[in-house]
Amino acid sequence: MASAGWRTTDRIDVLICNDDMVGHFAMDRIEVDRETDKALIDYVNTKCFGG
């Protein structure tokens, strides 16, 4: 199922956090050329509950 106007054939850059130990999963679209180290750290700290 496509969301936010994306087609299933579109390629997009995403961040993925998959913590199999506690069952949390997160996936968010990003713009690679605008991503900072701090943004990645914040993503991990808020979405990846296991750290």
Residue pairs with C-beta under 8 A, 6 or more apart in sequence:
2 8
4 29
6 12
12 29
13 29
13 30
13 31
13 32
14 27
14 28
14 29
14 30
15 26
15 27
15 28
15 30
15 40
15 43
15 47
16 25
16 26
16 27
17 24
17 25
17 26
17 27
17 43
17 44
17 47
17 48
18 24
18 25
19 25
19 48
19 49
19 50
21 50
22 49
22 50
24 47
24 48
24 49
24 50
26 47
26 48
28 43
28 47
44 51
45 51
